[in-house]
Amino acid sequence: MLDYVVKLTKTPWKMTRGDVETLRANGFDDKGILQINLIASWFNYINRVADGLGIGRP
């Protein structure tokens, strides 16, 4: 799961169906995979918004 999240965060353009299949092979069902993706994506989005606005920066 963590490898998936790191790849989604650092190189989202490299995500493939194989990444999802790896999660499935490790016991995650479709609902779990969707939740992993949504949570990681939301945090990535909100952090970029904060960075773009200079929030938390001197």
Secondary structure, DSSP 8 states (H G I E B T S, - for coil): -HHHHHHHHH-GGG--HHHHHHHHHTT--HHHHHHHHHHHHHHHHHHHHHHHHTTT--
